[in-house]
Amino acid sequence: GTLRYTGGSNGNGFNRAITVGASGGTLDNFGGGFVVYGGTLSGTGSLTFVDSSSSSHEWLVTGSSPAFSGNVFVGNGTAGSGLLQYRSNNANPFGTGIIQINGGGVVSADNGATTPSTLGNNFVLNGGLLGTQGSNMAYTGTISLTASSTLGNVPAYNTNGTLTVSNTISGGSAAALTVASASSVTLTGNNTFTGATIVSSGTLAAGAAGALGGTASVIVNNGGTLLLGGANNVDRINNNAGVTLAGGALNTGGLNEGPAGGASGASAAMGALTLSANSTIDFGTGATANGSNLLFAGLTYPRRRDQHSQLDGPGKCR
């Protein structure tokens, strides 16, 4: 069944326990800007959080539901169809099941002081956004991309919390991963998704070996930065993935994505570098005596006099 709220914003909310049966249920915030839910969920059925008015009305969860094992669905594929946030110092605000974020859906840490710093649920990103407001969040469960989706900050809020994803991100070639952040998103897992990676805004830190190990391509738009992180001399980026600088920046962080010392004749550490707008490659402070090294399979750029790539700091780009 469906429990639909049709009033205005309700900061007091309601705290009644909800048992979700095998047939599942829906919480629909049709009327209010936001509604606080501080009760406890239990049961095994699936639970959908939605705004059927498609106005980005918010459910704000402040309780804990460790006994709820049903899967959670957010949004219905329509823009503005579900905003689910949590402000709870408990580890299981949504229970222990899988959380699927559909198109038009958002799951985010709230801006409150009691937000947990870690959430361990596994996620399915089916066209939605997984992110945070002002809190620095770590998502430690697996993420499966089934449609092009986003990691970052909630667009409607002027916040800049950081986001870390430490487990595996998987998915096929049709599902792109976009980073849209006012600060940074860090990937530290050995990720296998094969779709494109798009840095729309903020910094995407490839923070470990294999962080972008399966991606087909990396596109860094104006306002975006791809940052190399983790240990030096590890292979973070798929060796066949082309990198397009479309007004953004590639920052080596003083590290290598290629052979130490820039040895010629070595196998390429990335696909071709394409320059499609004025962009920057920032070598930073060299982590080795030779500085940072980048090894691409080739270079493509339009022949325009006003277009250039700026190289900052010591290093080599082959």
N, C-alpha and C positions, 0 to 999 in steps of 0.2 A: 504494500500500500504506500500512499504518499502522505506525508505531513507537510502542508504548505503554509508558509507564513506570509500574511498579506498586510501587516502593519508597517510602521516606519522603523527607523533604526532603533535597536533595542540593546543598550549597553548592559542592562541587567540580565537580559536573556532568560534562559530557563535551565534548570538543573535536574530535571527528571531523568531517571534511568531509562534507557531504550534497549529492548531486546529485539534483535533482528533475526527473524525466523528464516527457514530454509528458502522461502520464496523471495526473500530480499525486500528492500524498501527504498524509499526516496525521501530526502529532506530538501524541500524546495523553498528558497528564499525569494519569493515573488515580489515582495513589497518593500522591504527595508534596505537601507544602505548597508547595514551590517547587523547581524544577530549573534550574540554570544551564546555558545552552548557549553555549559560547565558540568554536564552530567556524565554518566558512565555508559558506554556501549558494551553489550554482550551478545553472544550468539555466533552463528556460523554463516548466516546468509550475507549476500552482497548488499552494500549500502551506497547509494548514489547521492552526492551533493550537487545541487544544480540551482540555477536561476532560470526558470522557464520564461522570464520576461526578457532575457538576454541583455540585462543592464549592469552586469558585473557586480551584482549584490553579493555580499560576503557572509560566509559562515566563519566565525572565529571560535575555535575549540580551545577550551582552557582546562579540561579535565584529563583523566587518564583512563585508558580502557584496555588493560593487559589481557583481559579474558575474552576480548572480541577478536575472532580469527577470520571473519569474513573479509572478502576483498572490497576495496573502496574504489568507486568511480567518481570522477570529477568532470563536469561539463558534458555537453551532448553533441559536440561538433559544430555548434553555432557560436559565433563571436560573442564574448561576454556572458557565456552560459554557466559559469561556475568559478567562484573564487573561494578557496578553502585555505584558511590560515590557522596557525596554532600558536598559542601563548600558554605553554604549560611546561613546568620544570620536571615533568614525568617523561619516562622514556617511550611510552606508547600512547600518544594522544589519539591515534587512529587505530589502535589495536596492532595486531601482528601480521595481518594479511598483506597481499599485494595492493599497491595503489596505482590505478591507471588514470592518467591525465589525458582526456580527449581534447580535440580541437576546441578552442574557446575556454578551456579549463586552466586554472592556475592553482598550484599548491605552493605555499610559501610560509616561511617563518615570519611571525609578526614582529613588530618593533618593540615589544614589551621586554622588560628586564628579566622575566622568568622563562624566556624561550630556551628550550634545551639546545645545547651546542651540537648534538649529534642525533640523527634520526636513522634507524637501521632497517626500515621497511625496504623491500624490493619494489621497484617502480617499472611501469610500462608507460613510455611516453608515446602517446598516440595523437600527436599534433598539438599538445599543450605546452605549458611552461612550468618548470620546476625551479624554485628560486628562494629568495630571501628578501627581507626589507633591510633593516639596519643591523641585524644580528649576523655574526660570522658563523656560518653553518657548515657542518660536515655531513654528507649523505654517504653511508657506509654499505648500503645494500646494492644489489645489482640493478642495472638499468637496461631495459630492452627498448630499442627504438623501432616502432612499427609504422611511424609516419614522421615527417619532418617536424622537429620540435626544438624547444629553446631551453637553455640554461641561463640564469642570470637574475636580475632584479625585476620587481613587479613594475610595469610601465606607469601605472597610475600613482605610484608613490615615489617621492624624491628621496630615495635611500641608497646607501652604498655598502651594504654588507657583502662580505666575501663568501664564496661558495667553493667547497672542496668535495670532489667525488673520488672516492678511494677504491671502489670496487669496479668490476668489469662493465663496460658499456658495449652492448652487442646490437646488431641490426643489419639489415640488408642495404643494397646500393640505392634504393629509392628513398631512403629516409635520411635527410640531411640533419646535421646537428648545428644549431646556431647559438652563438654566445652573444648575449645582449646585456651588458652589465655596466653599472656606473663605477665599478671597481674591478674585481678579478674573479675568474673561475679557474680552479686548478684541477687538473686530471692527474691522478697518481696511480691509476690501475693500468693493467695490460689490456688495452681495449681492442675489440675485434670488429666494431661496426665499420661497414664498407662504404657508407654514404659520404657525401661531401661534408667538410667542416667549414663553417662560415663564421668569422669573427666580425660581427656587426658593430659592436661598441665595447669598450673596456678591454681588459687583458685576458687572454686565454693562455695559461701557463701549462705547457707540456712538461709535467713535473716528474716524469719517470720513464724508464725504458718501456716502449710500446704504448705510450700515452695516446699517440695518434698512429698506432701501428697498423691499423687496417683501413684508415680513411682513404678514399680515392683521390681527394684533392683538398687543398686548404686555400681559402679565399679570405684575405684580410682587407676589410673595407676602411674607408676614411673614419677615423675615430677608434679604430681597433688596433690591438697589438698582439702578436704571437710571441710569447716569451719562452725560451728554453730554460728548463729548470732541472733539479735533481743532480745526480752525479755527472761528472764529465765523461766524455767518450762513450756514451750509451746511445742506442738507436731509438729515438723517440718517435720519429715520423716514418711512415711507410716509404720505402725506397723508391716506389713507383708513383708516389703522390706528387702531382704538380703543385707548386705554390704560386698563387697569384697575389701580387701586391696591388690593390685597387685603391690606393690612397692611404693605406695603413702602414704599420711598422712591423718589422721582424727584429726582435731584440734577442741576441744570443745569450745575454746574461753572463758573458765571459766564458761560455761553454762551446763545445764543438757539436756540430751535426755533420760529421764527415771525419776523415782521418786526421789524427793528431799531426800537427805540423803542416797540414795542407798538402800532403804528398800527392803528386800528380800520378795519374794512371790508376788510382784506386777506384773501386766501384762507387757509383753515385750514391749519396746518402738520401737524396730526394729526387723527385722528378724535375721537370723543367721549371725554371723561374720565369714567370710572366709578369711584366710590368705594364699595367693598364692605366695607371695614373701616377702622378708624382708621389713618391713613397720614400720610406727610410729603412735602411738596414743598419741597426745600431749594434756594433760589436762590443760596446761597453768596455769594462776593464778586463784585459786578457787574463784568463785563468791559467794560461801556460806561458812559457817564454815566447811562443809564437803568436799569442793572442788566440782569438776564436777562429774556427775554420768552418766554412759552409761549403758543401760540395753538391752542386746541382747537375742534373743530366744535360741541361741546356739553358739557353736564355732567349726569351721572346719579348719584343717590345715594339710599339708603334714608332715609326720614324717621324717624330715631331720634335722640333727644336726646343719647345718649351717644356718638354717632359723629361724628367730625370729621376734617378734613384740616388738618394743621399746615403753615403757610407760614413758612419761615425765610429771612431775608435780603432784600435789596432786589431788586425785580423786579415783573413784571406777569404775571398769569395771566388770559387772556381765554377 
